[in-house]
Amino acid sequence: MSSNFAVNSIRDFEFIIQEWLPTEKIFNYPQFADYYSKDDIKSVLEPVLKMCKAVIEPTNGECETHPVTFADGKVTTPPGLGPLFHKLQEEGWGTSNIDESPEAMVLPEMLHAAAWELICAGNPSLMPYILLTSGAANLIQTFGDEKLKAMFLPKMMDGTWAGTMCLTEPGAGSDVGDITSKAYPTENPRIFKIQGNKIFITGGNNDFTENIIHLYLARIEGAKPGTSGISLFVVPKYWVNEDGSLEDNDFVNTGVEHKMGLHGSVTAALSAGENGNCRGWLLGLDPRENDGKGEGMAQMFQMMNMARMETGHMALSCISNAFANARDNAKERVQGRLMINPKAGRVAIINHEDIKRTLMMGKAHIEAMRAMMFRVYLAFDERHRDPDPEVRKAASDLIEICTPLCKAYPSDEAWWLIGEALQSYGGYGYCEEYPLSQIARDSKIYSIWEGTNYIQAMDLLGRKMNMKGGSVFKAWVKEMADFYAANKDNDALSKEFAILGKALNSYQAMLKAVAEYSKTNISLIPLYSRRILTASAQLFCGRQILDQAILADKKAKEVGPSHFDYNFYTGKIATAKYYLHNVVPNVWAVSEIVIDGDSSALEAAVDVFEY
């Protein structure tokens, strides 16, 4: 089994953080000013790149040869996974980056995200353990009292304990409001007895941490039905006593899922309170003192929204590694002759037209998606730390609009893009001895995790497009229109800006049709929602990658053909051109489909699907 980590450069991250994005102000925030500058990108990321190849990649192979097993109530994970989890936590690549203490040496979100992209490409099964521990600790840090922070955060931040979020139940998946888990009061008004069952809990068990801290959704007796009555509880696998000792908390793992991919990541079924002794700490207000309203869903969405970003980014990391492997294979494999000179002999397949198209297609999607995501990661740093409330507000608005795009677009495209990378191997790609099979299987879950991409699409069309009376979304579209107007006469990229302009006009026409459907035939909105989200992301990515191309064109002219960076900059320009000519036209194709309003799928009787 080959488990190649083939990413061999951090140059695009350097370009994004040092040259393209306005990151100087980020590095001047008090939390970072004494530790980092724009010049430190290489010194931070190059060791991560080396670690991925030397230390992380071997554990990825173990996830296939020694996958998760479950027997006699105990789970066993691949042997190298636990030591690696602890190494990354201890060296500061994990949960400690959320530390809010003034002396904490944390990384800016965008720089930490770059490191995580590399680490995930090295072993996708590892990332959920770290990301969920970080997300759970962040919730406790935000909503817990000082006692809970002192009880849980130190050991979660150093990796002694892990964390999860527990939402899904056998009878309630996306419709979380239908959960049946119950919480019953005890003599302590903050501690409740928990009873219920959860399924599909990623990281729900392991054999390498002393405790697992579950952020668990349940309903307190007397709370309102539906999502508004749900509360969030800190439910540890082992109860933590006042003296720090641990004891059984009647919270057990009843099985693990046998999955298509991510074979080193535990996906657990959990049972709480079978013997009536499972306890949890309530976060936030007691619904019985709040008109029956719980705060659980609002609290959980803090974790879920960042998890959605991270899920899309994990998909991107798999795409990146797939095409890096495909590139290396294409450089090494000699087969066939070029049509323009068949007598010249056999050539490496990277010289063939269709292989170059495949690799450029991958490069264009990777760099466009990465541009989108890091534009939003910059906003996370701004929202969290900028002293100007207007900057924080604008950053928050961008994050709200773009979260469904960042989650759904990379994870939707990953499956077919990795399939195209696999195709470049010919028959070898279908064999388990080569890495693309595992990467493809590992990547598929990302379009399902953290709310399926249909849910992301409906979030975009329902909530995000209508935020603050629609003003936030209109401003988002206007910014792209303003960018087009300011740059449409760029000599080097005039054709590409013409495409962006056509896409913008088509997109706005599509939005008018959607607005009309909301009044006349609302069922067309969910019918077209996923395609509208894809078109929205492609438009935004086109805007970002054209911005990069403007800068790259300037830099290429400055350094000249003899400079070692010339190929990088001209490659950036070629990537932008490919994306605008070959991907962005889908925006007006989707627009025409939506405006046409075909409803044949809705009008068909369900019996027609029998064949």
N, C-alpha and C positions, 0 to 999 in steps of 0.2 A: 504494500500500500504506500503510495507516494503522497506526502502531505506537505508539498512545497510551499514555503513562504517566499514568494518571488518578487515582492516589492523591493526595489533596490535604490530608491531615491527619495529624498525629502524635499526636492527642489520646489515642487508645487506648493508645499506648505510654506516654505520660505518666501515664495513669491506672494502668496496670499497675505501672510502676516507682516512681512517686512516691506513689501513694495506696493501692494494693491490696496488693502483696507487701511483706513485711518486709525491705526492702532497706537500711535504715539501717546494719545491721551489715556488709553487703557493702561499702558505700562507706567504712566505717571500717577495712577491712582495710589493712595497711601498704602494699600495692601501689597502692592507690587513694586513700588518705586525703589525700595532698598535692596531688592533681590534680582529683578529682571529688567531687561531692555529689549528692544527689537533686535539687537545684535546677538542675543543669546539663543535664538531659535535653533541654530545648528547644534550648539552645545547641549541643548535639552533633548532634541529629537534624534540625533545620530546615535547616542548610546541606546535609545529605545529600539532603533532599527536593528542594531547589532544584537540586542537582547532577543528580539523576535526571532531572528534566524538561529541563534545559538541555544536559547533556553526555551522559548515558547513553542516553536515549531515542533520539536519532538513530542510534546504533550498532545499535540493535535492528532498525530498518528495513533497515540495510545487511546484516544477517544473512539477510534474505530476498532482497534485490536482488543481493547479492554473496556467495553462500554459499561454504562451504569447497569448494575444488577440489584435485585431486591429479593431477599429471602429471610424468613423468620423475623419479619418486622424491621430488618436492618437494610440500609442501602450501602452499596459499595461503588465508589467512583474510580475513574482511572488513576493509577498510582501516582502519577506525576502532578495531578491537578491540585491537590491540597498544598504541597510544598510551594507550587507556583503561586497559588492564591496568597499564601502568607508572604512570599517574597515581594510580590507587587504591593501588598498592603503596607509592609514594613518599609519599603523604599519610597513610598509616597505617591504611587501611581493609582491608588484606589480611593477608599472612603475618606482618608484624612484630608483630601482636597476640599471638603466642605467645611473644614474647621473655621469657625468665625472668631476665634480668640485673636487678639491683636498681634500676638507674637507668631502666629501660624504662618509658615512659609508655603503658601498655596500658589498654584498656577492660575493665570487667567483662563477663563472657560475655553476660549478658542485654542489656546496652546495645549491644554489638557485634552481637548477633543482630538487634536491632531495625534497625540500620543495614543489615545484610545483607538483611533482608526487603525494604527499600525498593530497594536496589540490584538485587536479583534481579528485582523487578517491572519495573524499568527495562530490563533486558536479561538474560533467563534464560540465554542462551548464554555470557555472560561468566563467570557464577559458578563453573562447574566448574574453570576455569583457576586461579582464586584459591583455592577451597576445597581442591582437590587439592594445590596447592603447599603450602598451610598444613598439611594433614594429613601429607604426606610429610616436611616439615621437622619437624613435631612428633614423628614416629617417630624421626628421627635424633637429635633433642634428647633423647628419652627413652632410647633404646637404643644410640646411637652412643658411641664413645669420644671423647676430646678431639680426636684428630686428625681424625676424621670431622666432628665439629661445626665445627671451624675450617675444614675444607675446603669444606663445603657450606652451612652455615647462613647466613653473612652474605649471600651472593649469592641465596639463596632468599628470605630475609626482605626484601631490597630489590627483588625482582622481576627481577633480572638473569637468574636462572635460574628455571625452572618445575619442577613436580614432578607425579608420578602414582603410582598403585598399579596393579600388573600382576598380576592373578589369572587371568582367564578365558583358556582355550585352546580350540582347535577341538574337542577331545574331552572337555573338562572345564569345565562352567559352574558351577552351584551345587554340584556334587560335586567340590569343589576337590581332594580327596584323590587324584583320578585324574590330576592334572597330570603331564605327561611332561617338562617342562623339567628339565635336568640341570645340576649344578654339579660341576666337576672341580678338584681341588686344584692349587695352584702352589707354587713355592718359598716364597712368603709365606703363612703359615698363615691370614691373614685375607682373602687375595685368591683368588678362584676364577674359573675359566673357565666362562662361562654359555652354554648352548646350548638353544634352544627357540623356540616361537612363541606369541605372545599375540594375542588378538583382543578387539574391543570395548573398547579402552583409551581412555577419555575423557581428552582432553588429551594423548594419546600423541605428538603432534607439534604444532608451531606454527612460525610464521615471524617471531616477535617476541621470543624470548628466545635468549640465547647458548648455553644448554644446557638439557637436560631431565633431571631426576634421577628415575629410575624406582625405586620400591620393588617388587622383583621376587621372586615366589615360585618356588623351584626345590628340587630334591631332590639332596642330596649323595650320591655313591656310598657305599653301605653304610648309609644311613639306613633307618629302618623304612618300610614301605609305608603308604599312607593319609595322613591329615592329620597324624598324630603325627610323621612323619618329614620334614615340610616345613620349609625354612629361608627366611629373608628376607635379600635382598641389596640393597645400594645399587648400582644399575647406571646410570651416567650415559650419556646419548646420546654425549657426547664424554668420553673418559677425561681425568681431571684429573691432571696430572703434579705431582711434588713442588714444582716452581717455579711452579705455578699455570697453566701453559700447557695447552692442550687439544689432543687428537689423536683421530683416528677410533677408535671403540670397537667396530666391527663390529656395530652395533646399528641396524637400518634399518627405516624405515616402508615397508611393501609395499602399502598401500592404505588407503582410508578408506571408511567405511560411508555409504550414501546413505539418510538417515533421514527419518522422518515429520516431525520437528520439530527444534528446536535446531540450525538450519542453520549457525550460526556457531561451533558447538562441534565440534572435531575428535574423531571416534571412529575410532581407528587400529588397523590390523593391524600387528604388529611382529615382526621376526625377529632373534633374537639368536644370534650366533656361527656364521653360515653359513660363514665362513672360519676358524673356530677361534680368533678373536682378541677375543671379547667378554669383558670382565672385570667383576667385581663384588666389592664388599666385604661380607663376612658380618656381619650383626648378631646378636649373642647367641652362644650356645654352639654349638660344632661337634658335630653329632650323633654323630660317631665317638668323641667323648669324653664322651657323655651317654647311653649305652645305646641309641644309634640314634635318640634323640628330638631333633627340631628344635623351635625356638621360634617359627618363622615365623608360624603361624596365631594364636598368642596375641598376638604383637606386632602383626600386621596388624589384629586385632580392635580394638586401641586406635584405629586410624584409621577402621575400618569403623563402629564404634559412633557416633563423632561424625559420620561421613558419613551415617549413617542419620538422625540428628536433622536434619542439614542438608538431606537429601533431602526429608523431610517438610515442612520449613520452606520449601523452594523451591516445593513444591506449593501451600502456603498462600499464598505471595506471588503466584502466578499466579491463584489463586482471588480474592484481594483485588483485584488489578488488573482482572480480568474484570468483577467486579461494580461496581467504580468506573466503568469504561467504560459498563456497562449503565445505571447510575444517571444518568450524564451524558446518554446518549442518550435515556433515558426523560423527562428533564426538558425536552429540546429538541424532541422529536418530537411534533407535534400530530396526533392522529387519534382519531376516535370521540367518542361522547358518553356521559356517565355514566348508568347505568340509573336512578339515583334522580332525575335531572333531565335527561331527554334534550332538552328544549327550550332548555337553557341554552347550547348551542353546543358546538363541539369543544374538547377539552381536551388538555393534554400527557398522554402515556400513563402517566406516573408516578402519575396520579390513578386509574387503573383498578385494579379489585380484584386481578386476577390478576398485574399487574405489581408492585403493592405486596407481594403474597405472595411473588413471586419475589425481590424485593430484600430482604425481611425474611428469607427463607430463607438468602440469601447472607450477610447481616450476622450472622445467628445462628450459622451454621457458622464463619464467619471468626473471630468473637470467642470462641467456645467453643474452637476449635482453638488459637487464640493464647493463651488462658488456660492451657490444658493445657501448651503448649510452654514458655511463660515460667515456669510453676511449675517445670518441669524445668531450664530454664536457670539459675534461681536455685540449684538443687541442684548444678549444675556449679560455680558459684562457691564454694559451701559446701564441696564435696568437695575442691576444689583448694586452698583457702586458709584454711578455718576452723581455729583452733588447737585446738578441742575434738574429740577423736577420736570421741566419740559423735555429734556433729553431722555429721562427715565420713562416718561409717558410715551414718547415716540417709539422708543425701543420696545416697550410693552405692546404697543399696537402692532408693530412689525412681527413680534413673536406670536401674537394671537392669530394673525392672518396666516402666517407661514408654517405654523406647527403641523397642520394637516398635510400641507404640501411636502414638508421635509420628511414626514413619516411615510406617506403613501407613495409618492413618486419614485424614490429609489427602491422601495420594497416591491412595488408593482413591476418595475422594469427589470429587477434583478434576475427573475426567473428566465425570461427570454434572452436577456443579454448574456447571461452565463451560458445559456444554451448555445448561443452563437459562438462564444469563445470555445466551448466544447466542440462545436462543429468543425472548427479549424484544425483539430487533431485528426479528423477522419475517424476511422474505426477505433483508433487508440483512445479517443476521448470517452468512449462508451465502456472502457475497461477500468476496473477498480485499481489497477496498478498506476493509473494516472490520476492527478489530483482533482480534475474538474468535476468528477462524479460526486465526490464528497462536498465540494464547495456548493454545487447545485442543490444537493439535498439539505445542506445546512441553511441555505439562504431562504428556502421557501416559507419558513415560519414567519418571517418578518412582515409579510403582507397580512398576516392573521393576528399577530400579537398586538396588544395595547389598543384593541378595537380594530376590527377588520377595516380594510380600506374603503369599503362602502360607508362605514360609520364615519371615517375621516371625511369622505366626500360630503355626507349630509351635514357634518359639523361645519364645513366650509360654506355650503349653500344655505344652511339654516341659520346658524348662530353667527359665524364670522362675517358673512356678507351683510348682515343686518346689525352689527354692533354699532351702538350709538346712532341709531337711525340710518345706518348705512354709510356714515361719514368716514369711518376708518377705512373701509374697503374702497370707497371712491378715491380717497387720498392715496391708497396703495396703487391703484390703476393710474392715477394722475402722475405719480412720480415716474412711472415707466413712460408715460406719454411725454413728460417734460424731458426725460433723458433722450428720447428719440428726437424731439424737436431741437434739442441743443447739439446733437451730433449727426444728424441725418446727412449733412454735407461733407462728412469725413471722406476724403479722397480715397484712402486705402480700403475703406470698408463701405463704400456707397451702396453696393448691391445688397450687402447684409443688412444695412439699416433700412433699405427699401422693404426687405422681407419683414423686419421687425415692425415697420409701420403698417404693412398690410395685415399682419397678425393682430396688432392692436386694434385696428378698425374692425376686423372680424370678431374679435373678442368682445368689443363693446356692443356690436350688433347682437351677439349671442346673449349678452347680459340682458338686453332689452327683451329678447324672446323669453328668457327665464322669468323676468318680472311679469310678463303677460301670462305665462303659464301658471304662475302663483295665484292668479285671479280666475283663470278659465279652465285649467286642466292640471291641477297640482300633481297628479300622479306622474306626469312627464318629468318632474324634477328628480325624484329618486331614480327614474328610468335612465336618465342621462347623467346623473351626478358624478359617477366615477370618471367618465370621459371629460366632463367639465373640469374636474380637479386636475386630471392629467394635462389638459390644455393650459390651465392656469399655471401649473408648475413649469411647463415648457416655455411659456411666455416669460415668466420671471427668470428662469435659467438663461434664456436667450438674452435678456437685458443684462444679466450679470456677466456672462461670458463675453459679450460685446464690449463691456466696460473694461474687462481684462485685456481684450485684443487692442483697444486703443492704447493702453499703457504699453503692451508688448511691442506694438509697432514703433512707438516712440523709442523704446529701449533698444530694439534691434537696430534702428538707424543710428543711435548713439554709439553702440559698441562695435558695429561693423562685422562683416563676414568672418574675419579672422579671430574673433573673440570666442572664448569657450562657451559663453552663454548664448551665442547667436542662434544656434539650433533650438535652444529652449524657447526663446522668444518667437522665432518664426513658427515653431511648433504650436505655440499658443494661438497665433493668428490663424494657422491652418485648422486648428481645432474649432475655433469660433466659426470660421466659414463653414466647416462641415455641419456643425450643429444648426446654424441658421438655415442652411440650404436643405438639409435632410431631415431635421427633426421639427423645427418650428412651423413648417407648413402644415403640420397636423393641427395646429390651432385653428386655421380656417377650414380645414376638413371637418373638424368637430363642430365648428360654428354652423356650417352648412347642414350638418346632420341634425343638430338641435333645432335650428330654425325650420327645417323641413317638418319636424314634429311627428315622424313616423311612430305610430303606437301599436304596430302589429303584434309585438310581444305581449302587450297588455290585453289586447282584444281577443287573443287566442284562448280558447277553453283549455283548462289544465289537462284535459284528456289528450290533447294533440301531442303531448310530450311522451306518450306511450308509443314506442316503435320497436 
